[in-house]
Amino acid sequence: MNDADGAPPGVPSLSPPGYNPSWMETDTILVVDDEQLIRWSLVERLTQEGYRTLEAENGKEALSRFAEGVDLVLLDYRLPDTDGLNVLKEMRRQDADTLVILLTAYSNVDMAVEVMKEGAYHYATKPFKLDEIALLVQKALETTALRREVRALRASQAQPYG
């Protein structure tokens, strides 16, 4: 059996990091932050990793882009028109299966507990290291893939034979 990029077993891959053959589904990540530089750096890194990205600079735009269908959201807590908690609640109402990672420069324990109770997958503070966010994104998307697989297996087991 070949690796994902076609290399035979035991032969090191020559593909660059984030290589994603066209037959593999590309995950879509929505990056929501009012700071253009933060959006740019996250989008650049996630694109290098092989993900499709969408951007939004406020809550209204975030909910509009979210409706296009995304696999993961990186969401700033403080936005010009609302706060990330309200956006998180609405996203969870629309699609409870899409994971959301909250990003904030204003960290405190109460806020972290509140966003986790509302369904955030994780909470990261600014400034952050892009490597750490990339790893967090990978783990979140693995979680999403496993949940989908379990759901599909349960659905196939529920079907009657014959």
Disulfide bonds with the S-S distance in Angstrom:
none
